[in-house]
Amino acid sequence: MNLHTDKRYEEGLQSLKELILKMGEVVEEMIALAMKSLVDRNSNLVQEVIQRDPEVNDLEIAIDDRCLELLALHQPAASDLRFITIGLKISKDLERIGDLSVNIVENALEINKEPALKPYIDLPKMASKSQTMVKDSLDAFVKRDILQAERVCKVDDEVDDLNDRIFGELVAIMKKDPESISRSTRLISIAKHLERIADHATNIAEEIIFMVKGKDIRHGKISFEE
Amino acid sequence: MNLHTDKRYEEGLQSLKELILKMGEVVEEMIALAMKSLVDRNSNLVQEVIQRDPEVNDLEIAIDDRCLELLALHQPAASDLRFITIGLKISKDLERIGDLSVNIVENALEINKEPALKPYIDLPKMASKSQTMVKDSLDAFVKRDILQAERVCKVDDEVDDLNDRIFGELVAIMKKDPESISRSTRLISIAKHLERIADHATNIAEEIIFMVKGKDIRHGKISFEE
């Protein structure tokens, strides 16, 4: 197996990690701003979230280009190959998380036009968990930390439970107060978007587990470390 | 640039395409069965959809393995490199479409427990459009047909419009008949799932457009054809 001591190759890998962490930071910020626009009823933040989306798309393209370049110029060995191809999958998960944050503010914008509903139940908690899962899954990726990846997968169950509970509570609210139907339905959508953000973080974590376990079996050790 | 006349390499690429088309067929069938379980109020079909999901997951892994093998053993040139890495992205889109079909039957199962609501408005139309988009996007991929990929992107706007219309109609139904709130909310979720299936088909189509246009610019011609 090649050892890839080539400096440009190592720099390329480093830059790939940095791009992925950067993209992670941007989408985490989008989730936080989107929830702030809802909780603070601040529709000015809506445009701020939407304006970040092209940056996310550009980062996806930059990551994919970097991956293709690493694959084309350096013919990486099996372990790095998997790392780089997971980079391609992660860029896609993060791009979707950006889109979902935009979907959240689109709903928040409509909700904010009507009178305030009661406090948003467990939505902020759900958002905070999902956001942390994104951060932790990317940390697990760059550190190849399988335990952290497994923790992310466990939190996903909590997020799913919160989503089910929020769904039930909002259906009950609608039944009591049909005036709240549009807003409640949109809050259900927001919960669903958060649940999907958590799913994407779980996807990332699962890829990491597969990457590390797959490699452990085939090669006995990890050849690429920070 | 290598010409890759190697027979094993060509066979590997051919097998990659076949796996992707196979995975496409399975998820298209899942969408169709999921909608049938809703429209025919046939909860026996629910298990049939859920049982296909492990097959989808296996196909995703098989496709990824085939991509990694092609990348590792054959060091493909730029144009094939992009084709193969798009294969990795498509496997993920298709896997999500399988999951979304499972989400649809989970909702259908709950809806079928209650009395029938009025006919399901434009949901079957939306499902049929989304399903065709999946098929057409994969055809565009194996044929590298940019015009077909562009047509898929256009149909996505129609699906988005249907989703907006269905949302409005179901909110109106809930306001008139609070008894329908649980079922209507679940129908809104199903519409959302279908809209996301169409989004995944659009993702695939956009990747193809980028693949072909990107390559046209860089290489002036396509080196890999069926």
HADDOCK unambig.tbl for C-alpha pairs under 7 A between the chains (distance, minus, plus):
assign (segid A and resid 72 and name CA) (segid B and resid 77 and name CA) 6.88 0.50 0.50
assign (segid A and resid 72 and name CA) (segid B and resid 78 and name CA) 6.70 0.50 0.50
assign (segid A and resid 75 and name CA) (segid B and resid 75 and name CA) 6.24 0.50 0.50
assign (segid A and resid 77 and name CA) (segid B and resid 72 and name CA) 6.83 0.50 0.50
assign (segid A and resid 78 and name CA) (segid B and resid 72 and name CA) 6.69 0.50 0.50
assign (segid A and resid 89 and name CA) (segid B and resid 89 and name CA) 6.39 0.50 0.50
assign (segid A and resid 171 and name CA) (segid B and resid 181 and name CA) 6.79 0.50 0.50
assign (segid A and resid 171 and name CA) (segid B and resid 182 and name CA) 6.39 0.50 0.50
assign (segid A and resid 175 and name CA) (segid B and resid 178 and name CA) 5.74 0.50 0.50
assign (segid A and resid 175 and name CA) (segid B and resid 181 and name CA) 6.90 0.50 0.50
assign (segid A and resid 178 and name CA) (segid B and resid 175 and name CA) 5.74 0.50 0.50
assign (segid A and resid 178 and name CA) (segid B and resid 178 and name CA) 6.79 0.50 0.50
assign (segid A and resid 181 and name CA) (segid B and resid 171 and name CA) 6.78 0.50 0.50
assign (segid A and resid 181 and name CA) (segid B and resid 175 and name CA) 6.94 0.50 0.50
assign (segid A and resid 182 and name CA) (segid B and resid 171 and name CA) 6.38 0.50 0.50
assign (segid A and resid 185 and name CA) (segid B and resid 185 and name CA) 6.95 0.50 0.50
